Amino acid sequence: MPGNSTDYKPYYVKVMERYGVDLVLAGHYHSHRFETLFEGKKPVNEYLGVTYLNGAGGGIKSVGNNDPHEFAKGYVIDILEDRIVIKQINAKGDVLLTYEVMNRKLKPKEEATKEELIDSIKAERDEENETITFTWSPKFHKNVKEMIIKEAYRDQREELFVFPSPGYVTHTFDKCNNDLDSLYILEITFADGTKETLEFKYNLSGGMNLKTKEVHDDNVIITFDPPAEHYSAIINRYDIYLNGELFTSVNGTIPGKNYVPVTEALIMGLESKTEYHMVVKAYGRIGFLYSDEITFTTK
């Protein structure tokens, strides 16, 4: 939890949702509330969500002209194998309300091969809202021990899923900038302990228009487009890879000139008559932004 935060509720809620807590009991003198929520909204399916019971009217104290025996309320809770039954009663023992909470974890396992489970994973980008939504089969329940989705660039957000019920079939990342490249890594641990890793990569920037301007026997001059205006001040370097290895780095701006972007670079120390695959990666204060690549052969 953040060191200066005193509002722990979002973190507790996230843990309870992740592990499929059936019922949360909380007390309050005034209001009575009974509802099932997931990520602050009504769940999209019956196997998802945490049910909250916010009790009211505890004790024998009266309010206004109310008979204290009518106002005071309590709860009788029966925990059964397949459900939890909750009865609200008054001080006379009269049953006022009855609720039931289903045990969402009891859904039987549906057999599926690992290939079927992997093939079910889909990712869909929403460019208008700058989101990416991952979906997968309900059969992950009891066939997959856990799955971690990692955002490899910039914010490097990470989400853990343990599939306590078949309802856990989707997750959406927001703030996915359409101008920048993205990479999401999915690490899946199956019920038998074996693992599989998938990657979803999006080259959304369209590249840098990377080109060779001059090619010689031991050096090359490359050119590339300047960054979009709203990124020009945050790009601080370009890392240049040759044949898969980091070869050198160049500044993102021209030294001595206030935020004038670099658009050309001389790369020296090459071997003659050698084919090179070059990847140029742009980095800023927020991390990796985008890249482009070309192949050329020295003279």
Residue frames as qw, qx, qy, qz and C-alpha x, y, z in Angstrom:
[[0.000, 0.887, 0.462, 0.000, 0.00, 0.00, 0.00],
 [0.326, 0.691, -0.072, 0.642, 1.22, 3.54, -0.64],
 [0.467, -0.073, -0.558, 0.682, 3.10, 4.88, 2.35],
 [0.060, 0.018, 0.233, -0.970, 1.05, 8.06, 2.77],
 [0.470, -0.254, -0.528, -0.660, -2.36, 6.58, 1.98],
 [0.266, -0.062, 0.732, -0.624, -4.95, 6.08, 4.70],
 [0.759, 0.225, 0.045, -0.610, -7.73, 4.88, 2.38],
 [0.234, -0.303, 0.917, 0.108, -7.08, 1.15, 2.36],
 [0.699, 0.313, 0.464, -0.445, -10.48, 0.18, 0.98],
 [0.659, 0.606, -0.289, -0.338, -9.45, -0.01, -2.73],
 [0.207, 0.501, -0.839, 0.034, -6.61, -2.40, -1.88],
 [0.410, -0.023, 0.829, -0.380, -8.74, -4.65, 0.32],
 [0.715, 0.452, 0.212, -0.490, -11.47, -4.69, -2.32],
 [0.516, 0.607, -0.547, -0.259, -8.98, -5.67, -5.03],
 [0.008, -0.313, 0.936, -0.159, -7.68, -8.60, -2.97],
 [0.529, 0.174, 0.681, -0.476, -11.20, -9.78, -2.12],
 [0.702, 0.550, -0.037, -0.450, -12.24, -9.62, -5.78],
 [0.321, 0.570, -0.741, -0.153, -9.10, -11.42, -6.93],
 [0.027, 0.164, -0.968, 0.187, -9.66, -14.40, -4.64],
 [0.448, -0.288, -0.672, -0.514, -13.43, -14.55, -4.97],
 [0.043, 0.074, 0.710, -0.699, -14.57, -13.67, -1.44],
 [0.103, -0.493, -0.817, -0.282, -18.27, -14.53, -1.25],
 [0.309, -0.834, -0.408, -0.205, -19.50, -12.20, 1.48],
 [0.326, 0.225, -0.350, 0.849, -18.19, -9.12, 3.29],
 [0.377, -0.738, -0.558, 0.034, -19.91, -8.08, 6.53],
 [0.258, 0.215, -0.190, 0.923, -19.75, -4.46, 7.67],
 [0.202, -0.657, -0.670, 0.279, -21.70, -2.51, 10.25],
 [0.072, 0.255, 0.059, 0.962, -23.21, 0.95, 10.20],
 [0.113, 0.272, 0.663, -0.688, -25.71, 2.51, 12.56],
 [0.415, 0.425, 0.109, -0.797, -28.00, 4.05, 9.94],
 [0.603, 0.431, -0.357, -0.568, -28.02, 2.43, 6.52],
 [0.764, -0.029, 0.644, -0.033, -28.73, -1.11, 5.38],
 [0.460, 0.639, -0.432, -0.440, -27.18, -2.25, 2.11],
 [0.735, -0.073, 0.669, 0.084, -26.98, -5.59, 0.36],
 [0.618, 0.733, -0.114, -0.260, -25.40, -5.67, -3.10],
 [0.846, -0.072, 0.368, 0.379, -22.91, -7.54, -5.26],
 [0.238, 0.931, -0.178, -0.211, -20.18, -5.54, -6.98],
 [0.829, -0.032, 0.259, 0.494, -17.09, -6.09, -9.09],
 [0.417, 0.091, 0.173, 0.888, -14.74, -3.21, -9.81],
 [0.077, 0.260, 0.248, -0.930, -17.40, -0.85, -8.49],
 [0.504, 0.134, -0.328, -0.788, -20.13, -2.01, -10.86],
 [0.868, 0.024, 0.304, -0.393, -22.75, -4.71, -11.22],
 [0.441, -0.310, 0.790, 0.292, -20.96, -7.93, -12.28],
 [0.448, 0.375, -0.476, -0.657, -21.23, -8.96, -15.93],
 [0.661, -0.012, -0.710, -0.243, -21.95, -12.59, -15.00],
 [0.754, -0.553, -0.104, -0.339, -23.29, -14.58, -12.05],
 [0.907, -0.160, -0.198, 0.334, -19.90, -16.09, -11.16],
 [0.442, 0.356, -0.153, 0.809, -18.24, -12.75, -10.58],
 [0.219, -0.693, -0.022, -0.686, -18.28, -10.24, -7.76],
 [0.266, -0.040, -0.740, 0.616, -18.21, -9.80, -4.01],
 [0.361, -0.684, -0.524, -0.356, -21.44, -9.46, -2.03],
 [0.161, 0.210, -0.443, 0.857, -21.49, -6.76, 0.66],
 [0.419, -0.677, -0.595, -0.108, -23.87, -6.70, 3.61],
 [0.128, 0.331, -0.293, 0.888, -23.86, -3.36, 5.37],
 [0.331, -0.485, -0.790, 0.176, -25.79, -3.90, 8.60],
 [0.120, -0.460, -0.008, -0.880, -28.07, -1.29, 10.17],
 [0.633, -0.522, -0.121, -0.559, -29.97, -0.70, 13.39],
 [0.632, 0.041, -0.697, 0.338, -27.59, -2.51, 15.71],
 [0.114, 0.022, -0.594, 0.796, -28.30, -2.37, 19.44],
 [0.097, -0.588, -0.794, 0.123, -31.48, -1.48, 21.29],
 [0.076, -0.375, -0.129, 0.915, -31.30, 2.31, 21.01],
 [0.368, 0.709, 0.601, -0.021, -34.38, 3.94, 19.48],
 [0.248, 0.027, 0.273, 0.929, -34.40, 6.71, 16.90],
 [0.304, -0.239, -0.221, -0.895, -37.03, 9.43, 17.17],
 [0.660, -0.159, 0.296, -0.672, -40.38, 7.94, 18.15],
 [0.698, 0.191, -0.652, -0.227, -39.55, 4.46, 16.87],
 [0.881, -0.416, 0.129, -0.183, -40.14, 1.52, 19.16],
 [0.107, -0.695, 0.706, 0.080, -36.60, 0.31, 20.00],
 [0.643, -0.041, 0.764, -0.036, -37.75, -3.28, 19.57],
 [0.696, 0.652, 0.298, -0.050, -38.78, -2.43, 16.02],
 [0.259, 0.913, -0.308, -0.067, -35.72, -0.33, 15.19],
 [0.357, -0.581, 0.729, 0.059, -33.06, -2.67, 16.57],
 [0.891, 0.364, -0.140, -0.232, -32.10, -5.30, 14.02],
 [0.429, -0.532, 0.717, 0.139, -29.69, -8.19, 13.74],
 [0.637, 0.441, -0.508, -0.377, -28.78, -11.00, 11.36],
 [0.807, -0.196, 0.553, -0.072, -28.87, -14.77, 11.44],
 [0.421, 0.648, -0.546, -0.324, -26.39, -16.24, 8.95],
 [0.898, -0.071, 0.433, -0.045, -26.32, -19.89, 7.89],
 [0.149, 0.655, -0.647, -0.361, -23.25, -21.01, 5.94],
 [0.910, 0.152, 0.353, -0.156, -24.12, -23.99, 3.76],
 [0.657, -0.135, 0.544, 0.503, -21.97, -25.81, 1.23],
 [0.405, 0.433, 0.564, 0.575, -23.54, -24.25, -1.84],
 [0.020, -0.724, -0.233, -0.649, -24.74, -20.90, -0.45],
 [0.187, -0.093, -0.551, 0.808, -24.92, -18.49, 2.46],
 [0.226, -0.680, -0.609, -0.341, -28.40, -17.68, 3.79],
 [0.170, 0.042, -0.346, 0.922, -28.83, -14.35, 5.58],
 [0.247, -0.701, -0.638, -0.201, -31.93, -13.40, 7.57],
 [0.047, 0.320, -0.248, 0.913, -32.46, -9.93, 8.98],
 [0.421, -0.557, -0.715, 0.025, -34.52, -10.00, 12.19],
 [0.179, -0.718, 0.093, -0.666, -35.82, -7.42, 14.63],
 [0.098, -0.388, 0.713, -0.575, -35.62, -7.54, 18.41],
 [0.760, -0.049, 0.318, -0.565, -38.80, -9.63, 18.52],
 [0.486, -0.159, 0.843, 0.168, -37.26, -12.29, 16.29],
 [0.659, 0.630, 0.317, -0.261, -39.41, -11.47, 13.28],
 [0.582, -0.006, 0.518, 0.627, -37.71, -12.18, 9.94],
 [0.213, 0.773, 0.089, -0.591, -37.71, -8.97, 7.93],
 [0.523, 0.699, -0.382, -0.303, -35.53, -9.85, 4.94],
 [0.859, -0.165, 0.461, 0.145, -33.88, -12.98, 3.54],
 [0.374, 0.777, -0.431, -0.264, -30.89, -13.06, 1.20],
 [0.942, -0.061, 0.285, 0.163, -28.86, -15.83, -0.40],
 [0.104, 0.811, -0.510, -0.267, -25.27, -15.70, -1.66],
 [0.963, 0.250, -0.088, -0.050, -24.22, -18.45, -4.05],
 [0.620, -0.522, 0.480, 0.334, -20.92, -20.27, -3.55],
 [0.556, 0.752, -0.198, -0.294, -19.39, -19.32, -6.90],
 [0.045, -0.611, 0.784, 0.096, -16.42, -21.63, -6.44],
 [0.656, -0.019, 0.725, -0.206, -18.48, -24.84, -6.66],
 [0.696, 0.582, -0.147, -0.393, -18.84, -24.74, -10.44],
 [0.909, -0.091, 0.365, 0.179, -17.43, -28.10, -11.69],
 [0.236, -0.548, 0.549, 0.586, -14.22, -28.13, -13.68],
 [0.778, 0.584, 0.114, -0.204, -14.66, -28.21, -17.45],
 [0.749, -0.210, 0.428, 0.460, -11.82, -30.11, -19.05],
 [0.467, 0.879, -0.051, -0.089, -9.76, -28.29, -21.68],
 [0.846, 0.124, 0.012, 0.518, -6.40, -28.85, -23.33],
 [0.386, -0.572, 0.023, 0.724, -3.62, -26.33, -22.86],
 [0.233, 0.103, 0.532, 0.807, -3.76, -25.51, -26.55],
 [0.106, -0.690, -0.639, -0.322, -7.48, -24.77, -26.29],
 [0.372, -0.794, -0.300, 0.374, -6.93, -22.50, -23.30],
 [0.378, -0.368, 0.243, 0.814, -4.07, -20.62, -24.98],
 [0.151, 0.296, 0.629, 0.703, -6.02, -20.22, -28.23],
 [0.148, -0.774, -0.614, -0.043, -8.93, -18.71, -26.31],
 [0.338, -0.614, -0.130, 0.701, -6.86, -15.68, -25.24],
 [0.369, 0.679, 0.382, 0.507, -7.70, -12.59, -27.27],
 [0.285, -0.464, -0.165, 0.822, -6.68, -8.94, -27.06],
 [0.251, 0.728, 0.515, 0.377, -8.74, -6.10, -28.49],
 [0.284, -0.157, -0.110, 0.940, -7.68, -2.47, -28.69],
 [0.088, 0.859, 0.505, 0.004, -10.14, 0.39, -28.44],
 [0.473, 0.219, 0.050, 0.852, -8.34, 3.34, -30.02],
 [0.169, -0.725, -0.251, -0.619, -11.08, 5.83, -29.21],
 [0.637, -0.742, -0.030, -0.206, -10.91, 5.12, -25.47],
 [0.270, 0.669, -0.639, 0.267, -7.22, 4.11, -25.51],
 [0.707, -0.356, 0.523, -0.318, -7.80, 0.76, -23.83],
 [0.454, 0.281, -0.818, -0.214, -6.82, -2.85, -24.45],
 [0.767, -0.228, 0.304, -0.517, -9.09, -5.67, -23.27],
 [0.168, 0.286, -0.941, -0.062, -7.91, -9.24, -22.76],
 [0.819, -0.096, 0.117, -0.553, -10.43, -12.09, -22.76],
 [0.149, 0.305, -0.941, -0.019, -10.08, -15.83, -22.20],
 [0.579, -0.215, -0.707, -0.344, -12.16, -18.97, -21.71],
 [0.644, -0.545, 0.175, -0.507, -14.21, -19.66, -18.54],
 [0.971, -0.037, -0.231, 0.055, -12.42, -23.02, -18.58],
 [0.300, 0.575, -0.518, 0.557, -9.39, -21.35, -17.02],
 [0.614, -0.490, 0.308, -0.537, -11.25, -22.07, -13.76],
 [0.842, -0.306, 0.431, -0.110, -9.53, -25.11, -12.15],
 [0.887, 0.364, 0.097, 0.265, -7.40, -25.72, -15.28],
 [0.429, 0.601, -0.204, 0.642, -5.08, -22.74, -14.70],
 [0.562, -0.435, -0.471, 0.523, -3.49, -22.00, -11.34],
 [0.115, -0.805, -0.134, 0.566, -2.71, -18.37, -12.12],
 [0.566, 0.550, 0.291, 0.541, -2.01, -15.91, -14.90],
 [0.288, -0.666, -0.059, 0.685, 0.00, -12.70, -14.69],
 [0.482, 0.744, 0.299, 0.354, -0.42, -9.96, -17.30],
 [0.475, -0.534, 0.017, 0.700, 2.51, -7.54, -17.38],
 [0.376, 0.921, 0.091, 0.034, 2.73, -4.24, -19.19],
 [0.829, -0.031, 0.023, 0.557, 6.37, -4.26, -20.30],
 [0.361, 0.397, 0.068, 0.841, 6.76, -0.59, -21.26],
 [0.117, -0.542, 0.004, -0.832, 6.36, 2.68, -19.33],
 [0.586, -0.513, 0.170, -0.604, 3.83, 2.25, -16.48],
 [0.339, 0.237, -0.900, 0.134, 4.72, -1.46, -16.18],
 [0.666, -0.230, 0.261, -0.660, 1.40, -2.34, -14.61],
 [0.249, 0.154, -0.956, -0.012, 0.89, -5.93, -13.52],
 [0.709, -0.185, 0.104, -0.672, -2.26, -7.92, -12.76],
 [0.013, -0.176, 0.978, -0.109, -2.56, -11.36, -11.13],
 [0.739, -0.058, -0.162, -0.651, -5.52, -13.69, -11.79],
 [0.161, -0.251, 0.930, -0.214, -6.22, -16.93, -9.88],
 [0.503, -0.050, -0.625, -0.595, -9.66, -17.87, -11.32],
 [0.229, -0.044, 0.806, -0.544, -11.65, -18.77, -8.17],
 [0.578, 0.447, 0.584, -0.355, -14.73, -19.13, -10.38],
 [0.537, 0.339, 0.596, 0.491, -15.55, -19.32, -14.12],
 [0.130, 0.929, 0.334, -0.089, -16.56, -15.67, -14.06],
 [0.281, -0.765, 0.289, 0.502, -13.03, -14.31, -14.36],
 [0.722, 0.367, 0.500, 0.307, -12.75, -14.03, -18.14],
 [0.390, 0.762, 0.177, 0.486, -11.63, -10.48, -18.94],
 [0.445, -0.644, -0.135, 0.608, -9.45, -7.55, -17.92],
 [0.393, 0.833, 0.201, 0.333, -9.06, -4.07, -19.40],
 [0.519, -0.303, -0.055, 0.797, -6.02, -1.81, -19.24],
 [0.195, 0.942, 0.274, -0.020, -6.77, 1.89, -19.67],
 [0.118, -0.912, 0.268, 0.287, -4.46, 4.78, -20.61],
 [0.746, 0.007, 0.520, 0.416, -2.95, 2.85, -23.53],
 [0.085, 0.725, -0.161, -0.664, -1.54, 5.68, -25.63],
 [0.797, 0.524, 0.297, -0.039, -2.27, 5.26, -29.33],
 [0.357, 0.886, -0.298, 0.002, 0.95, 7.05, -30.33],
 [0.177, -0.654, 0.726, -0.118, 3.32, 4.69, -28.50],
 [0.600, 0.162, -0.773, -0.128, 4.37, 1.07, -28.90],
 [0.673, -0.418, 0.349, -0.501, 3.03, -1.43, -26.36],
 [0.506, 0.210, -0.836, 0.002, 4.04, -4.89, -25.17],
 [0.711, -0.383, 0.271, -0.523, 2.00, -7.11, -22.86],
 [0.319, 0.301, -0.896, 0.064, 3.43, -10.36, -21.50],
 [0.817, -0.293, -0.003, -0.496, 1.13, -13.11, -20.23],
 [0.139, 0.364, -0.895, 0.215, 2.66, -15.70, -17.90],
 [0.814, -0.189, -0.174, -0.520, 0.35, -18.69, -17.47],
 [0.072, -0.315, 0.910, -0.261, 0.82, -21.39, -14.82],
 [0.666, -0.128, -0.553, -0.484, -1.39, -24.42, -15.46],
 [0.784, -0.483, 0.110, -0.375, -2.89, -26.62, -12.75],
 [0.976, -0.027, -0.085, 0.198, -0.17, -29.24, -13.31],
 [0.540, -0.685, 0.157, 0.463, 2.57, -26.65, -12.72],
 [0.582, 0.209, 0.422, 0.663, 3.70, -26.26, -16.33],
 [0.020, -0.725, -0.120, 0.678, 4.05, -22.73, -17.69],
 [0.502, 0.507, 0.486, 0.504, 3.53, -20.84, -20.93],
 [0.149, -0.577, -0.059, 0.801, 4.41, -17.26, -21.90],
 [0.419, 0.658, 0.532, 0.330, 2.62, -15.21, -24.56],
 [0.223, -0.352, 0.018, 0.909, 3.37, -11.76, -25.93],
 [0.305, 0.798, 0.508, 0.111, 1.03, -9.20, -27.46],
 [0.386, -0.335, 0.132, 0.849, 3.01, -6.45, -29.16],
 [0.319, 0.845, 0.428, 0.021, 1.61, -3.34, -30.80],
 [0.437, -0.085, 0.186, 0.876, 3.73, -1.01, -32.94],
 [0.131, 0.815, 0.549, -0.131, 1.24, 1.81, -32.75],
 [0.173, -0.718, 0.106, 0.665, 3.64, 4.66, -33.47],
 [0.704, 0.698, 0.121, -0.044, 4.04, 3.67, -37.12],
 [0.811, 0.061, 0.061, 0.578, 7.80, 3.82, -36.71],
 [0.272, -0.755, 0.034, 0.596, 10.22, 6.71, -37.14],
 [0.633, 0.774, -0.014, -0.034, 10.71, 6.60, -40.91],
 [0.560, -0.609, 0.471, 0.306, 14.20, 5.25, -40.24],
 [0.774, 0.631, -0.002, 0.058, 16.47, 5.37, -43.32],
 [0.697, -0.281, 0.212, 0.624, 20.14, 5.18, -44.29],
 [0.227, 0.931, -0.021, -0.285, 21.44, 8.46, -45.72],
 [0.405, 0.712, -0.573, -0.026, 24.99, 7.31, -46.47],
 [0.953, -0.250, 0.173, 0.006, 26.54, 3.84, -46.15],
 [0.257, 0.777, -0.574, 0.024, 30.35, 3.43, -46.10],
 [0.689, 0.186, -0.694, 0.099, 32.71, 0.58, -45.30],
 [0.420, -0.089, -0.711, 0.557, 33.01, 1.35, -41.56],
 [0.086, 0.286, 0.450, -0.842, 30.15, 3.76, -40.80],
 [0.023, 0.541, 0.732, 0.414, 26.61, 4.70, -41.70],
 [0.126, 0.025, 0.200, -0.971, 24.59, 7.88, -41.41],
 [0.053, -0.483, -0.871, -0.077, 20.96, 7.30, -40.49],
 [0.193, -0.164, 0.009, -0.968, 18.02, 9.69, -40.48],
 [0.155, -0.457, -0.873, 0.075, 14.64, 9.51, -38.79],
 [0.152, -0.713, -0.347, -0.590, 11.63, 11.73, -38.25],
 [0.030, -0.298, 0.508, -0.808, 11.47, 14.00, -35.20],
 [0.054, -0.341, -0.893, 0.290, 9.01, 12.95, -32.50],
 [0.114, -0.756, -0.541, -0.351, 5.50, 14.30, -32.37],
 [0.047, 0.661, -0.161, 0.732, 5.49, 17.77, -30.85],
 [0.651, -0.624, 0.080, -0.425, 4.01, 16.63, -27.53],
 [0.950, -0.247, 0.003, 0.188, 6.85, 14.10, -27.11],
 [0.573, 0.656, -0.208, 0.446, 9.79, 16.22, -28.30],
 [0.165, -0.761, 0.390, -0.491, 10.60, 17.48, -24.81],
 [0.789, -0.429, 0.359, -0.253, 10.56, 14.07, -23.14],
 [0.950, 0.254, -0.075, 0.167, 12.75, 12.00, -25.50],
 [0.336, -0.863, 0.359, 0.113, 16.21, 11.97, -23.96],
 [0.221, -0.500, 0.780, 0.305, 17.99, 9.25, -25.97],
 [0.855, 0.329, -0.207, -0.343, 17.90, 6.77, -28.81],
 [0.597, -0.393, 0.695, 0.076, 19.37, 3.31, -28.21],
 [0.614, 0.553, -0.416, -0.380, 20.78, 1.74, -31.37],
 [0.777, -0.199, 0.596, -0.044, 20.94, -2.05, -31.66],
 [0.447, 0.558, -0.594, -0.370, 22.92, -3.89, -34.33],
 [0.616, 0.120, -0.768, -0.125, 22.14, -7.55, -34.97],
 [0.715, -0.477, -0.498, -0.111, 20.35, -7.88, -31.65],
 [0.636, -0.346, -0.339, 0.601, 22.92, -6.17, -29.39],
 [0.082, -0.974, -0.134, 0.162, 23.05, -2.65, -28.01],
 [0.720, 0.341, 0.053, 0.601, 25.75, -0.87, -30.02],
 [0.263, 0.066, -0.160, 0.949, 25.53, 2.78, -28.99],
 [0.033, -0.778, -0.590, 0.214, 23.21, 5.54, -27.81],
 [0.251, 0.315, 0.154, 0.902, 22.68, 9.10, -29.05],
 [0.061, 0.271, 0.436, -0.856, 21.09, 12.11, -27.38],
 [0.253, 0.635, 0.730, 0.013, 17.47, 12.86, -28.10],
 [0.148, 0.972, 0.160, -0.082, 18.17, 16.57, -28.54],
 [0.619, 0.562, -0.137, 0.531, 21.03, 18.55, -30.09],
 [0.586, -0.441, -0.314, 0.602, 23.48, 19.65, -27.34],
 [0.236, -0.232, -0.011, 0.943, 23.36, 23.39, -26.66],
 [0.261, -0.171, -0.413, -0.856, 20.08, 23.87, -28.47],
 [0.385, -0.012, 0.579, -0.718, 16.93, 24.08, -26.40],
 [0.633, 0.242, 0.662, -0.321, 14.86, 20.96, -27.15],
 [0.528, 0.561, -0.406, -0.492, 15.82, 20.79, -30.83],
 [0.918, -0.080, 0.366, -0.127, 15.35, 17.09, -31.65],
 [0.217, -0.444, 0.774, 0.395, 18.06, 14.94, -33.19],
 [0.809, 0.421, 0.167, -0.374, 17.02, 13.54, -36.58],
 [0.737, 0.566, -0.362, 0.072, 20.36, 12.23, -37.87],
 [0.663, -0.634, 0.397, 0.021, 23.17, 10.13, -36.41],
 [0.502, 0.612, -0.610, -0.025, 26.60, 8.88, -37.51],
 [0.908, -0.330, 0.238, -0.103, 27.25, 5.30, -36.44],
 [0.324, 0.727, -0.605, 0.001, 30.95, 4.38, -36.59],
 [0.323, -0.436, 0.821, -0.178, 33.05, 1.28, -35.95],
 [0.885, 0.228, 0.203, -0.351, 31.32, -1.07, -38.38],
 [0.568, -0.204, 0.715, 0.354, 32.81, -3.98, -40.31],
 [0.303, 0.430, -0.444, -0.725, 33.06, -3.69, -44.09],
 [0.494, 0.100, -0.731, -0.460, 30.90, -5.82, -46.38],
 [0.067, -0.138, -0.904, 0.398, 28.71, -6.86, -43.46],
 [0.337, -0.518, -0.543, -0.569, 24.94, -7.02, -43.26],
 [0.052, -0.028, -0.617, 0.785, 23.44, -5.27, -40.24],
 [0.284, -0.645, -0.640, -0.307, 19.94, -5.31, -38.87],
 [0.147, 0.145, -0.342, 0.917, 19.47, -2.04, -37.00],
 [0.316, -0.710, -0.621, -0.101, 16.78, -1.26, -34.42],
 [0.132, 0.299, -0.231, 0.916, 16.49, 2.27, -33.05],
 [0.385, -0.610, -0.688, 0.076, 14.52, 2.66, -29.81],
 [0.022, -0.603, 0.055, -0.796, 13.35, 6.01, -28.46],
 [0.511, -0.416, -0.653, 0.373, 13.38, 6.50, -24.68],
 [0.101, -0.688, -0.006, -0.718, 12.08, 9.27, -22.46],
 [0.184, -0.384, 0.599, -0.678, 11.53, 9.98, -18.79],
 [0.785, -0.074, 0.272, -0.552, 8.58, 7.58, -18.80],
 [0.683, -0.146, 0.708, 0.098, 10.60, 4.77, -20.40],
 [0.296, 0.022, 0.760, 0.579, 10.47, 3.16, -23.84],
 [0.388, 0.481, 0.140, -0.773, 8.28, 5.00, -26.34],
 [0.824, 0.507, 0.132, -0.218, 8.62, 3.53, -29.83],
 [0.500, -0.412, 0.628, 0.431, 11.09, 2.02, -32.31],
 [0.716, 0.627, -0.097, -0.292, 11.87, 1.38, -35.96],
 [0.679, -0.332, 0.594, 0.274, 14.23, -0.94, -37.82],
 [0.612, 0.705, -0.246, -0.260, 16.08, -1.35, -41.11],
 [0.866, -0.156, 0.368, 0.301, 18.64, -3.69, -42.71],
 [0.386, 0.882, -0.248, -0.107, 21.69, -2.52, -44.67],
 [0.923, -0.023, 0.087, 0.373, 25.09, -3.81, -45.84],
 [0.228, -0.838, 0.248, 0.429, 28.32, -1.85, -45.49],
 [0.656, 0.716, -0.224, -0.081, 30.61, -1.38, -48.52]]
